[in-house]
Amino acid sequence: MSTTAAASALLGKYRDEIEAALDGYLPPEGGEFARLASAMRYSIFAGGKRLRPTLVLECCEVAGGKREDAVPAACAVEMIHTYSLIHDDLPAMDDDDVRRGKPTSHRVFGEALAILSGDALLTLAFETITRRTKDAGLVAALTHELARAAGSDGMVGGQTFDVLSEGKPPDATLVDEIHRRKTAALIRASVRMGAMTGGASKAELRDLTHFGEAVGLLFQITDDLLDETGDDRRMGKRLRKDAEHGKQTYPRVHGVEESRALAEKLAAKATLALKKYGRRAGMLLAVPTFILSRRK
């Protein structure tokens, strides 16, 4: 099986399971807060690769666990990711009208309801972990892992640096600091939460953490490259806006070719982290090459 086929198989492997679980965890259509439920569901089911929840489930299996035990954590990560996209698209942030080829949440439901639906997904993520995780002994560890990755030490902190650094001269240290937090932290947490649920040993958790860190930064560099060189229609959103806003991106700091070289090094680093696991790592080994070859 080619790397592309393996990656496609991996992303399709759990999709139905993830979608069904999300459908069950989210508030139903109708009811007292019908409009809020509709806004939450609109963004959750607007498409997307489901990379982060897939990493949770696959890493649980690599660690020797049962993937069904990791479904609540996987869905919680996707809720956090979706809430961040809703808020990122707002006029006060990136001011985007299109996401995944569809109108953004605030364009459909208005700014207030978009903000509230993001808030609701954020809090539902932690409710999902605490209510749905079978192993009560894991709840505190998973909650801490996700909260740290999503909060001021992670994604929100990275987003803050991102906003405050607009228009500043290109800075290699700053671009790493922003994106290790803004993007890589949640991907790292996805890998670690899956491994923890699967009962990973300290050595396994260390190896998978190294994999997650490399993949997280690789994903962001690839995203920056696509924003610089990609096709708006294929990506389903407006591109080259980061350059317009003077954001700290890898192509702006390092140039396109050097950014591609950095991405290749990270893909190799992620693959190396799993080398000793051989066939046990399975389709997880296809993830770095898949990200490296992204076109949307």
Rosetta blueprint (number, residue, H / E / L):
1 M L
2 S L
3 T H
4 T H
5 A H
6 A H
7 A H
8 S H
9 A H
10 L H
11 L H
12 G H
13 K H
14 Y L
15 R H
16 D H
17 E H
18 I H
19 E H
20 A H
21 A H
22 L H
23 D H
24 G H
25 Y H
26 L L
27 P L
28 P L
29 E L
30 G L
31 G L
32 E L
33 F L
34 A H
35 R H
36 L H
37 A H
38 S H
39 A H
40 M H
41 R H
42 Y H
43 S H
44 I H
45 F L
46 A L
47 G L
48 G L
49 K L
50 R L
51 L H
52 R H
53 P H
54 T H
55 L H
56 V H
57 L H
58 E H
59 C H
60 C H
61 E H
62 V H
63 A L
64 G L
65 G L
66 K L
67 R H
68 E H
69 D H
70 A H
71 V H
72 P H
73 A H
74 A H
75 C H
76 A H
77 V H
78 E H
79 M H
80 I H
81 H H
82 T H
83 Y H
84 S H
85 L H
86 I H
87 H H
88 D H
89 D L
90 L L
91 P L
92 A L
93 M L
94 D L
95 D L
96 D L
97 D L
98 V E
99 R E
100 R L
101 G L
102 K E
103 P E
104 T L
105 S H
106 H H
107 R H
108 V H
109 F H
110 G L
111 E H
112 A H
113 L H
114 A H
115 I H
116 L H
117 S H
118 G H
119 D H
120 A H
121 L H
122 L H
123 T H
124 L H
125 A H
126 F H
127 E H
128 T H
129 I H
130 T H
131 R H
132 R H
133 T L
134 K L
135 D L
136 A H
137 G H
138 L H
139 V H
140 A H
141 A H
142 L H
143 T H
144 H H
145 E H
146 L H
147 A H
148 R H
149 A H
150 A H
151 G L
152 S L
153 D L
154 G L
155 M H
156 V H
157 G H
158 G H
159 Q H
160 T H
161 F H
162 D H
163 V H
164 L H
165 S L
166 E L
167 G L
168 K L
169 P L
170 P L
171 D L
172 A H
173 T H
174 L H
175 V H
176 D H
177 E H
178 I H
179 H H
180 R H
181 R H
182 K H
183 T H
184 A H
185 A H
186 L H
187 I H
188 R H
189 A H
190 S H
191 V H
192 R H
193 M H
194 G H
195 A H
196 M H
197 T H
198 G L
199 G L
200 A L
201 S L
202 K H
203 A H
204 E H
205 L H
206 R H
207 D H
208 L H
209 T H
210 H H
211 F H
212 G H
213 E H
214 A H
215 V H
216 G H
217 L H
218 L H
219 F H
220 Q H
221 I H
222 T H
223 D H
224 D H
225 L H
226 L H
227 D H
228 E H
229 T H
230 G L
231 D L
232 D H
233 R H
234 R H
235 M H
236 G L
237 K L
238 R L
239 L L
240 R L
241 K H
242 D H
243 A H
244 E H
245 H L
246 G L
247 K L
248 Q L
249 T L
250 Y H
251 P H
252 R H
253 V H
254 H H
255 G L
256 V H
257 E H
258 E H
259 S H
260 R H
261 A H
262 L H
263 A H
264 E H
265 K H
266 L H
267 A H
268 A H
269 K H
270 A H
271 T H
272 L H
273 A H
274 L L
275 K H
276 K H
277 Y H
278 G H
279 R H
280 R H
281 A H
282 G H
283 M H
284 L H
285 L H
286 A H
287 V H
288 P H
289 T H
290 F H
291 I H
292 L H
293 S L
294 R L
295 R L
296 K L
